[in-house]
Amino acid sequence: MKVKVISVLEDNYMYLVIEESTRDAVAVDAAVPKRLLEIIRKEDVVLRAILTTHHHWDHARGNEELAQLFPGLQVFGADERIGALTHKVTHGQELTFGAIRVRCLFTPCHTSGHMCYFMWEDDSPDAPALFSGDTLFVGGCGQFFEGTAEQMHTNLTQILGTLPKDTKVFCGHECTVRNLKFALKVEPENEMVKEKLAWARQRDDEDLPTVPSTLQEEFLYNPFLRVTEEPVQRFTGRTDPVEVLRALRSERDNFKKPKERPNPQAMLAFDWGLFGPFLEKK
């Protein structure tokens, strides 16, 4: 099982999982068809299915186009709002694609129909993979758009947190540096946060992905998985794990990017209307 990490849009990830013996492939969150088709051609594989974590356009907007290009393409998800959906899956349901096994893990909160996908091959020495969409990020978790802190706590502790510790975590967005800056605010003495942040900044500088992490690592630096730790509780002023999580998410939502100072020459060019012709072309 080979996982191709594909960066798209501003900071999204979609994935192509390849069954190496048959050269069949499964896409996860096929947001940009053109880019996915390039990888499919380059890898010389056959796309058999799409697994969609949730209905948001930056994860699902390529489904209809791909379904037209590949008649009979199976599209899996847990939400009727997902475009071109052919198979609505439920929690614990297992799928098979050649040697690739998939367990569907229902994690409502970011959206009410969010599904994560746990993937492995029997008798393989490779670690299993978790495609966590916008539920679990490297160093963070998703916003509670359609759910509650109680739901996210269940997702992180009882559903995803109980997977094998060597599970590789492939999330939906590249927001690791920002997440770890927040984690450092929560736990300024946590050496694992400092080390991971330094590593993530270097990856960012080199325009390289920070995925995958492992579940074992996440428990060391991700504050949303550390709600029972004393420094995290002290930061939030709460001790009940759900309340700690709720307070953390609220703090993270208000953790703004430092405002970048605009380039003076660029501002002058806008003032003088020099960008006008380029903007009109768009």
Salt bridges, closest charged atoms under 4 A:
ASP11 OD1 - HIS173 ND1 2.78
ASP24 OD1 - ARG48 NE 3.16
ASP29 OD2 - HIS59 ND1 2.84
GLU38 OE1 - ARG35 NH1 2.92
GLU43 OE1 - LYS2 NZ 2.94
GLU43 OE2 - LYS4 NZ 3.32
GLU43 OE1 - ARG23 NH2 3.68
ASP58 OD2 - HIS59 NE2 3.60
ASP58 OD2 - HIS173 NE2 3.39
ASP79 OD2 - HIS55 ND1 3.72
ASP79 OD2 - ARG81 NH2 2.73
GLU80 OE2 - LYS88 NZ 3.63
GLU94 OE1 - ARG101 NH2 3.09
GLU94 OE2 - ARG103 NE 2.98
ASP122 OD2 - ARG101 NH1 2.56
ASP134 OD2 - HIS54 NE2 3.38
ASP134 OD2 - HIS59 NE2 3.19
ASP134 OD2 - HIS110 NE2 3.25
ASP134 OD2 - HIS173 NE2 3.26
GLU146 OE1 - ARG81 NH2 2.90
GLU150 OE2 - ARG246 NH2 3.09
GLU187 OE1 - ARG226 NE 2.77
GLU191 OE2 - LYS194 NZ 3.18
GLU217 OE1 - LYS196 NZ 3.02
GLU230 OE1 - ARG234 NH1 2.49
GLU243 OE2 - ARG246 NH2 2.96
ASP253 OD1 - ARG249 NH2 2.73
